Amino acid sequence: MSDVLRFMTCGSVDDGKSTLIGRLLYDTRAVLVDTLEGVSHASERRGLSRIDLSLLTDGLIAEREQGITIDVAYRYFSTGRRNFIIADAPGHEQYTRNMVTAASTAELAVLMVDVRQGLTTQTRRHALLCELMGIPHLVIAVNKMDLVGYDPEPFAAVQAAFETFAVQAQLRADRRYLPISALEGDMVVERGERMPWYHGPTLLEVLESVPSAHTGKAESFRFPVQWVCRPQAADDPTLHDYRGYAGMVASGSVAVGDAVTVLPAGLATTVLAIELGGRSVTAARAGQSVMLRLQDDLDVSRGDMFVRSDEPMPAVTRALVADLAWLANGPLDRRRVYGLRQTTREVKAKIDSIEYRWDVASMRREDVDTLTANDIGRVRVKLSAPIVAERYEQDRALGAFILFDPATGDTVAGGVIREWA
């Protein structure tokens, strides 16, 4: 297996996320010698008797001074079986927007839980955000087992508590529970000898074996047009009639000769040619950035969507029911017009109504008039023009969007589509 798995770590502050990633990098020998020396010197300046592995991810000066993670830190490593991209999300509530950023591309989340503290409000919040962002695989890593003498009973108590919460919250991700010590390395890369009562896989074994994106299920072809290519080359008459459509295949596959439909207009045509990296190919699949040329001269622009005509059609809609994570410092204003960006398409949007806000602490739905920073709620959205939509649980690319302030360009919310009108 040589594919790429994108995963993230999340959970409350001080539950050991950065130390876990440092342990993964260190024990898989993915740390350069000069980097390791720098972290070793930084640990000595803190008066520590051994290397602080969390510094391998807490790269910002402010983070090192405070001992917390503020931004999303990305790291890369590989084993003989797979390549990995890790996102270390901040634990503090005020950095929830950063956590949403990390979750938007993750295929697996490692949710850290301090075995002594159990489930905190932020643990539940991050679990709900993982559900909101449609992460299909969830590893609940019960950390700091070394501080309870590797006793199985506290681990079992956390597992039971989280299962109760998961049923209440209707979490759909598949769940695995691992007792670990990120500090000492038990059950991260190596098994260690201090938890013989645990017979499951190590964290690395889970990461190496879990299915990655675009595997394990049949996917329909979806191609959001990013750019219309019309070369201006007066000295090359072969390019006078050239029209290509550039973008990344979001899901599925397409081949030369396939019948496709251009949405939202519903125009039908055939794929004439496919170019990948400047050369002609016969087919393209999910994740590849390609140029498609069509048999017919159609009115196609950025934000349009190509789908295969023989596959199920997505919805074309101007009204959505969506779950929204509000990220702006100011509250949601139902009188305002926001910008909505979904794949490569942008339209104007207004929040028609707020059905409820999800109270993470009480696990209840609350009636509210607005959403404020870090709130999660269900809303109805009206759009100025149609978009091509799928339910998020079926297609993360077509089912996700952001809201932004048209005046500043700042992102104010991230949303996932549940239904449409």
Phi, psi and omega in degrees: 000126182229021181278181183249132173248124175262122178221165182227158169250144181208177182131181182293157177298143179072011176277355171105023183296308183295323177295322178298314180295319176302320178296316178300314181294318183291313185284341174264008177058045181256014183252128177292151184300316182292327176295316180296322178295319179297318179292324179297318179294319179297323178294320179296321180295335177277356180082020181274147182275346176217170186295137177269101185294339180296336181290346176292338178247329180281074189278340183283144181304314182299324180292318180295325180289322183270341182077021178229164176262127181257306182268175174276120179260126180255136177224158184230141172203168181215155173237186178292345185252336189198156171259149185228142169239119183253137172243122179262105185273144179291151184267337184291146183301323184290350177253026180302324181300324178293323179295320178297320177302314180295322184287338188296335180243002184282143176257348179209144176237133171260107182266112184277137177226124174290119185300334181279330184267333183071206183279123175258172177301320181289329173301313180295319180301312181294324176297318178293322177293323174299320177294314180302319183274003172072028178290120190283339185234131182232122175253117176268103183266106181276103192264170177065036176299336178295334182277353175241022177066025180058032180286129181289339185293315176299324176298314180296325179294318177296318180299316180295319180294320181290323178296321176299314177298317183298323178292316178299318184274355180057047177291132184258347181294146173290141189239138174229141182246128181232128169276127183220164165231101180296326181293314184268342177097001182295129175064020175264287172257312176260153181286325188073180183238010189257000176227063181294344180284345179264123186249005181277185181284161170285170178298316180297322178297323176295314182297325181284339188252343184291141178298142177265181182298150176065023173232153174086355177208151177285136182235143176276153181287126177224125183224098176284127180286123180262327186205136175262121186260116175231087184300141175253094183224088185295333182274000179234094184297341180290343182264357185300323182256014183285130173218116180238157182236113186262148177170182177252136176292114184286325180197162177070201182210163180212152181226158176302133182097349179289142173280130180232158176241135179263119180250149014272357186290333181082025181280138182254140178200192182227146178286118181274319183203156177229131178240133179230115180061032177086001178238154180282137176228166183266343183205162177220152183227174183307136178093348181269136175267118189224170171246123177255139173242142186251155180294324186249154178272097185249162176275093182237137180222173178305136181098344175287162185234130173264133174227154176285135186291339182266008180246164180304137182273139172287172179279149170244116192215158174239014179214132185233151162250123188219153168268132189237132169257112184278125189247344184284157177290323177277160183284162172296135180241109183292347178277343185276155171259123178254165171267140177242125178244122180226124193050240180256010184258139176235133176221167174276148184217147172230142175280110183285321179199158174248115183285319177189162170249139181270116178275110186294322184291315184266351183060037180236157173268129184242142174282125181221163178262344181207174173238142178242178187310128176078002175288151174238125183212165176257132185226162170250133187237133173251139186245151180281340181211158184288149171238164177263116192237151169226156170295140187300324181292342178266325184209107184292329182291312182276344184265000182245152176205168170236153169254140179224159178279115182299333183285322185249340186082000182289137175287131181248341182198154171242138184224159175229140186275129177254321180210177176209164181256000000 
